[in-house]
Every structure is written in C-alpha cells, then in structure tokens.
C-alpha cells in the first residue's frame, strides 16, 4: 500500500485537513507503521503537484492555519486504477530469522543457533498473546480486529517455520559448515 493511495481513498467522502487525514489513517490502519505528520503533508504536496488533489484556502479557527484538501477527477481515476491492480506476490522472501539462524550457525555453532530459535519462539508467542488480548478489549474496532488477525496469521507462519528450523538445524549445520571447507 502506498500512503498516497491511502490518502486518496480517505478523501473520497469529502475534503479533509492534513491533521484529520493523519488521524483517520491511524484509525483505519491501526497495525500499520505510524504515519508522521510531515509524511502526510509531503504526500499531499506531491498529490497536489500531480493534480490528484486540490488544496483549498488556509482557514484560521483560533489555532494554526488549516488547509483542506479535496480529491480531483484525476485523483478518483488514479484511485480506481490502483484498486483495479492485483498486487503481485513478491518473487523474493525476506526472512530475517533465516539470515540470523545461518549467521548464528556460522559464528557460534548449533547450540547457539537453537537457543536463538527458542528465544525467538518465545518472543513470537508473547506477541501473539498481546494481539489475542487486544482482540477482546472493549470497544475494539473491526479494523483493529482485522489488523490483529493479519498479524496473528503471520506470527503463526513464523512459528511453524521456527519449529521446522529447530528440527532441521542439525542438517542445516552440516550444510552451512561444509561451505566453510569448500
């Protein structure tokens, strides 16, 4: 997801100020990386430059000036084009756990690598408990539930990988250490 497309989507109901967009973004995407206010305004400036949003006149309401932004026809068309695109699955898998496991085997040996995997499993289980608890808190929104479900599924996939890696560490150790002798 690009921040620009998310902001375009949040402007569909009508004009909003940058602060309102940031607040709405944080509510709609609770598990996303926090969006800095500066990023909102930089993105709005880029969208305005590209003719996808239009900037209103600054308003003063007893506080700092506030500028509303609205979606243009080109912005609606860009949003529609983006929504029609299917996100291609990535051809690469970034797995920092696998990298750390291999480096642990190379530098500290099998016991240290297995200990790393056990500590990582404990950290994943704790995070899963946190998300599970968050799902039952009073007033939880559907967006927060969906974000927690998404995170739980990914953490569970990591846990399965950790269990497989623990079982395969002896064979992996032979593979990794044999590279040192070639």
C-alpha positions as CSV (number, residue, x, y, z in Angstrom):
1,X,0.0,0.0,0.0
2,X,1.2,3.4,-0.8
3,X,0.5,6.3,1.6
4,X,-0.6,8.4,-1.4
5,X,-3.3,5.9,-2.4
6,X,-4.4,5.5,1.1
7,X,-4.8,9.3,1.5
8,X,-6.7,9.5,-1.8
9,X,-9.1,6.8,-0.5
10,X,-9.6,8.7,2.7
11,X,-10.5,11.8,0.7
12,X,-13.4,10.1,-1.2
13,X,-16.1,11.1,1.3
14,X,-15.0,14.7,1.1
15,X,-12.4,17.4,1.9
16,X,-10.2,16.9,4.9
17,X,-7.4,18.7,6.6
18,X,-4.0,17.1,6.9
19,X,-4.4,16.5,10.6
20,X,-7.8,14.9,10.0
21,X,-6.2,12.6,7.4
22,X,-3.5,11.5,9.7
23,X,-5.9,10.8,12.5
24,X,-8.2,8.9,10.1
25,X,-5.3,7.0,8.7
26,X,-4.2,5.9,12.2
27,X,-7.8,4.7,12.9
28,X,-8.2,2.8,9.7
29,X,-4.8,1.2,9.6
30,X,-4.1,0.5,13.3
31,X,-1.3,-2.0,12.8
32,X,0.5,0.0,10.0
33,X,3.7,1.7,10.6
34,X,2.8,5.1,12.3
35,X,2.4,7.9,9.8
36,X,4.3,11.1,10.6
37,X,2.5,14.4,10.1
38,X,5.4,15.5,7.9
39,X,4.8,12.5,5.7
40,X,1.1,13.4,5.3
41,X,1.9,16.9,4.2
42,X,4.8,15.9,1.9
43,X,2.5,13.3,0.3
44,X,-0.4,15.8,0.0
45,X,2.1,18.3,-1.7
46,X,3.1,15.6,-4.2
47,X,-0.5,14.6,-4.9
48,X,-1.3,18.3,-5.4
49,X,1.7,18.7,-7.7
50,X,0.4,15.7,-9.7
51,X,-3.1,17.1,-9.9
52,X,-4.7,14.3,-7.9
53,X,-5.8,16.6,-5.0
54,X,-6.7,20.2,-4.9
55,X,-5.7,22.4,-2.0
56,X,-8.2,24.8,-0.5
57,X,-7.6,28.2,1.0
58,X,-6.0,28.2,4.5
59,X,-8.6,28.6,7.3
60,X,-7.9,30.0,10.7
61,X,-10.2,28.8,13.6
62,X,-8.5,30.2,16.7
63,X,-5.4,28.0,16.1
64,X,-2.9,27.4,13.4
65,X,-3.9,27.7,9.8
66,X,-5.6,24.6,8.4
67,X,-5.8,23.8,4.8
68,X,-8.4,21.3,3.4
69,X,-7.6,19.0,0.5
70,X,-10.1,17.5,-1.9
71,X,-9.9,14.8,-4.5
72,X,-9.8,15.8,-8.2
73,X,-11.3,13.8,-11.1
74,X,-7.7,12.7,-11.9
75,X,-7.3,11.6,-8.3
76,X,-10.5,9.5,-8.5
77,X,-9.3,7.9,-11.7
78,X,-5.9,7.2,-10.2
79,X,-7.5,5.6,-7.2
80,X,-9.8,3.5,-9.4
81,X,-6.8,2.4,-11.5
82,X,-4.8,1.4,-8.3
83,X,-7.7,-0.5,-6.9
84,X,-8.1,-2.5,-10.1
85,X,-4.5,-3.6,-10.0
86,X,-3.7,-7.0,-8.4
87,X,-0.7,-6.9,-6.0
88,X,1.8,-9.4,-7.5
89,X,3.2,-11.7,-4.9
90,X,6.8,-10.8,-4.3
91,X,9.3,-13.1,-6.0
92,X,11.7,-12.7,-3.0
93,X,11.2,-13.7,0.5
94,X,12.8,-11.5,3.1
95,X,13.3,-13.7,6.2
96,X,15.5,-12.1,8.8
97,X,15.0,-15.1,11.0
98,X,16.7,-17.4,8.4
99,X,19.6,-14.9,8.0
100,X,20.1,-14.8,11.8
101,X,19.9,-18.6,12.0
102,X,22.6,-19.0,9.3
103,X,24.9,-16.4,10.8
104,X,24.4,-17.9,14.3
105,X,25.4,-21.3,12.9
106,X,28.5,-19.8,11.1
107,X,29.7,-17.8,14.1
108,X,28.5,-19.7,17.2
109,X,27.5,-23.2,16.2
110,X,24.4,-25.3,16.5
111,X,23.6,-24.9,20.3
112,X,23.7,-21.1,20.0
113,X,21.5,-21.2,16.8
114,X,19.0,-23.4,18.5
115,X,18.9,-21.1,21.6
116,X,18.3,-18.2,19.2
117,X,15.4,-20.0,17.7
118,X,13.9,-20.8,21.1
119,X,14.2,-17.2,22.3
120,X,12.6,-16.1,19.0
121,X,9.7,-18.5,19.5
122,X,9.1,-17.1,23.0
123,X,9.1,-13.6,21.6
124,X,6.6,-14.6,18.9
125,X,4.3,-16.3,21.4
126,X,4.3,-13.3,23.7
127,X,3.4,-11.0,20.7
128,X,0.6,-13.5,19.8
129,X,-0.8,-13.3,23.3
130,X,-0.7,-9.5,23.1
131,X,-2.7,-9.5,19.8
132,X,-5.1,-12.1,21.1
133,X,-5.7,-9.9,24.2
134,X,-6.1,-6.8,22.1
135,X,-8.9,-8.6,20.1
136,X,-11.0,-8.9,23.3
137,X,-10.6,-5.4,24.6
138,X,-13.9,-3.4,25.0
139,X,-14.5,-1.1,22.1
140,X,-12.2,-2.8,19.6
141,X,-13.0,-1.8,16.1
142,X,-13.3,-4.2,13.1
143,X,-10.2,-2.5,11.6
144,X,-8.3,-3.4,14.8
145,X,-9.6,-7.0,14.8
146,X,-8.6,-7.4,11.1
147,X,-5.2,-6.0,11.8
148,X,-4.7,-8.3,14.8
149,X,-5.9,-11.3,12.7
150,X,-3.4,-10.5,10.0
151,X,-0.6,-10.1,12.5
152,X,-1.5,-13.4,14.2
153,X,-1.6,-15.4,11.0
154,X,1.9,-14.0,10.0
155,X,3.3,-14.8,13.5
156,X,1.8,-18.3,13.3
157,X,3.5,-18.9,10.0
158,X,6.8,-17.7,11.6
159,X,6.2,-20.1,14.5
160,X,5.7,-23.0,12.1
161,X,8.9,-22.0,10.3
162,X,10.8,-21.8,13.7
163,X,9.6,-25.3,14.6
164,X,10.8,-26.7,11.2
165,X,14.1,-24.9,11.5
166,X,14.6,-26.3,15.0
167,X,14.0,-29.8,13.7
168,X,16.3,-29.3,10.7
169,X,19.1,-27.4,12.5
170,X,21.4,-30.5,12.6
171,X,21.3,-31.0,8.9
172,X,21.5,-27.2,8.2
173,X,24.6,-27.1,10.4
174,X,26.3,-29.7,8.2
175,X,25.3,-27.7,5.1
176,X,26.4,-24.4,6.4
177,X,29.7,-25.5,7.9
178,X,30.6,-27.5,4.8
179,X,30.6,-24.2,2.9
180,X,33.4,-23.1,5.1
181,X,35.5,-26.0,3.8
182,X,34.9,-25.5,0.1
